[in-house]
Amino acid sequence: MIASELISNVVPVLKPEDTCLQALNWMELFRVSHLPMGQGKTYLGLVDDEMIYAHGDLNDRLDVLQIPVEGTFVYENYHIYDVICLAAGSLLSVVPVLDRKNNFVGSITLTDILRHLDTLLCVDQPGGILVLEVNRIDYSLAEVAQIVEYNEARVLSCYVSGNRDSQQLQITLKINTLNVDPILDTFIRYGYTVKNSFVTGEEEQDSLRERYGLLMKYLEL
């Protein structure tokens, strides 16, 4: 899943001649704190509300502000992980997208990212979630998958995290079976520490989908 597949069709593009007040009104309407500024296909930077408030005069045009360009966008062929990295690292509510000729092609909102994360992480499919811990030096994705498949199950998604200063890694697996006990027993025999486990059947999945739907509606208000 790449950036071009996440682009929203509703995010407006500010123009240099727009006033600071107009920009704030658009941000309030779309419930974001950032909006891209452009002229034709040229990307001119990302305007944020804090920048406008710091400037003070809401009647001034946006082109009097020092609007950053570098480090505020992704290219259209970037993976969703790169989009998330920029959005989280820079606390962006909107991520502009450019093509390889540096032409502006659209924007991605946090809502767009969330809509696709459920598919990426397979959260909408029934099954078990296992949270394991293992020594960093002992981690092998092939071994993890082999243990799951030995118990006649499949890994739907895998997320690995860990503090850089720690020798431990935490592995979060989504698997396609509700019968997780035999799999957990096998992981323990192989030296993995079971931190937690969750099982989501159809009833729990319906509740999860409902809560996810409510979150999407809230973000779109």
C-alpha positions in Angstrom: 0.0 0.0 0.0 1.6 3.2 -1.2 0.9 6.9 -0.7 -0.9 7.4 -4.0 -3.5 4.9 -2.9 -4.2 6.9 0.3 -4.9 10.3 -1.1 -8.0 12.1 0.0 -10.2 13.9 -2.5 -11.6 16.5 0.0 -8.5 18.3 1.5 -8.4 21.8 0.0 -5.2 23.4 -1.2 -4.4 26.9 0.1 -3.1 29.6 -2.3 -0.4 32.3 -1.5 -3.0 35.0 -1.8 -5.3 33.4 0.8 -5.4 35.2 4.2 -4.3 33.6 7.4 -8.0 33.8 8.6 -9.2 31.9 5.5 -6.6 29.2 6.2 -7.8 28.8 9.8 -11.4 28.6 8.7 -10.6 25.8 6.3 -8.6 24.0 9.0 -11.5 24.3 11.4 -14.0 23.0 8.8 -11.9 19.9 8.0 -10.8 19.4 11.6 -7.1 19.5 10.8 -4.2 21.7 11.9 -2.3 21.6 8.7 -3.1 22.3 5.0 -0.9 22.3 1.9 -0.2 25.5 -0.1 0.3 25.4 -3.8 0.2 27.2 -7.1 -1.0 25.0 -9.9 1.1 21.9 -9.7 3.8 23.5 -7.6 3.9 22.6 -3.9 4.8 25.6 -1.8 4.8 24.1 1.7 2.7 23.0 4.6 0.8 25.7 6.6 0.0 24.9 10.2 -2.2 26.8 12.7 0.5 27.4 15.2 2.5 29.3 12.6 -0.5 31.5 11.9 -1.2 32.2 15.5 2.5 33.0 16.1 2.3 35.5 13.2 -0.6 37.3 14.8 -2.2 39.3 12.0 -5.0 37.2 10.5 -5.6 39.6 7.7 -2.2 39.0 6.2 -1.7 36.8 3.1 -0.1 33.5 3.6 2.8 34.3 1.3 4.2 36.6 4.0 4.8 33.6 6.3 7.9 31.4 6.3 6.3 28.2 5.3 8.4 25.0 5.4 8.7 22.7 2.4 11.4 20.2 3.2 10.4 17.3 5.4 6.7 18.0 5.0 5.8 15.7 2.2 6.1 12.1 0.9 6.5 10.9 -2.7 3.6 9.1 -4.3 5.4 5.7 -4.4 6.3 5.8 -0.6 4.9 2.9 1.5 2.2 3.6 4.1 4.9 3.0 6.8 6.8 6.0 5.5 3.6 8.1 5.5 3.0 7.0 9.1 6.6 7.8 10.1 6.4 11.3 8.8 2.9 12.0 10.2 3.9 10.7 13.7 7.4 12.1 13.7 6.4 15.6 12.8 2.9 15.5 14.3 1.2 16.2 11.0 -2.6 16.0 10.6 -2.2 16.2 6.8 0.6 14.7 4.7 1.1 16.2 1.2 2.0 13.9 -1.7 4.3 14.7 -4.6 5.2 12.8 -7.8 8.9 12.3 -8.7 8.9 15.5 -10.7 7.9 17.3 -7.5 4.4 18.1 -8.7 1.8 18.2 -6.0 -0.7 15.3 -6.5 -2.8 15.4 -3.3 -2.9 15.0 0.5 -3.4 12.2 3.0 -5.2 12.8 6.3 -4.9 10.8 9.5 -8.4 9.4 8.8 -7.2 8.1 5.5 -4.3 6.3 7.3 -6.6 4.8 9.9 -9.0 3.6 7.3 -6.3 1.5 5.6 -4.5 0.3 8.8 -7.3 -2.1 9.6 -6.7 -3.8 6.3 -2.9 -3.7 6.6 -3.0 -5.2 10.1 -5.9 -7.6 9.4 -7.8 -6.3 12.4 -11.1 -7.0 10.7 -10.5 -10.7 10.5 -11.4 -13.2 13.3 -8.5 -14.9 15.0 -5.9 -14.6 17.9 -3.5 -11.9 18.8 -0.3 -13.0 20.5 2.2 -10.7 22.2 5.6 -12.4 22.7 9.0 -11.4 23.9 12.3 -12.8 22.9 16.0 -11.9 23.0 16.9 -9.6 20.1 19.7 -11.9 19.0 17.4 -14.9 18.9 14.6 -13.3 16.8 13.8 -15.1 13.6 10.7 -14.3 11.6 11.1 -17.6 9.8 11.0 -19.5 13.1 8.0 -17.5 14.3 6.0 -18.4 11.2 7.2 -22.0 11.4 5.9 -22.4 14.9 2.5 -20.9 14.0 2.3 -23.1 10.9 3.4 -26.2 12.8 0.1 -25.8 14.7 -1.9 -25.6 11.5 -2.4 -21.9 11.6 -1.2 -18.9 9.6 0.3 -15.5 10.4 -1.9 -12.7 9.1 0.2 -9.8 10.3 3.3 -9.3 12.4 4.6 -6.3 14.2 8.0 -6.1 15.9 9.0 -3.4 18.4 11.7 -2.8 21.0 13.7 -0.2 22.8 17.0 0.4 21.1 18.7 0.1 24.5 17.0 -3.2 25.3 18.1 -6.7 24.3 14.4 -7.7 24.2 12.1 -7.6 21.2 8.3 -7.6 21.5 6.4 -9.5 18.7 2.7 -8.9 18.1 1.1 -11.6 15.9 -2.3 -11.7 14.3 -3.1 -15.4 13.5 -6.1 -16.9 11.7 -7.2 -19.3 14.5 -9.1 -18.9 17.8 -7.3 -21.9 19.3 -4.2 -20.2 20.5 -3.2 -22.4 23.5 -1.2 -25.0 21.5 0.6 -22.2 19.7 1.5 -20.5 22.9 2.7 -23.7 24.4 5.0 -24.2 21.5 6.4 -20.7 21.7 7.2 -21.2 25.4 9.0 -24.4 24.6 11.2 -22.5 22.1 12.1 -19.9 24.8 9.6 -17.1 24.0 7.9 -15.2 26.8 4.2 -14.8 26.4 3.3 -11.3 27.4 -0.3 -11.4 26.5 -2.9 -13.0 24.2 -6.3 -12.1 22.9 -9.0 -14.0 21.0 -11.5 -12.2 18.8 -14.4 -14.3 17.4 -17.2 -13.1 15.2 -19.1 -11.5 18.1 -16.1 -9.6 19.3 -15.2 -8.6 15.7 -18.7 -7.1 15.2 -18.1 -5.0 18.3 -14.6 -4.0 17.1 -16.0 -3.0 13.7 -18.7 -0.9 15.4 -16.2 0.9 17.6 -13.9 1.5 14.5 -16.9 2.8 12.6 -17.7 5.2 15.4 -14.1 6.4 15.5 -14.2 7.1 11.7 -17.5 9.0 12.0 -16.0 11.1 14.9 -12.9 12.0 12.8 -15.1 13.0 9.9 -17.3 15.4 12.0 
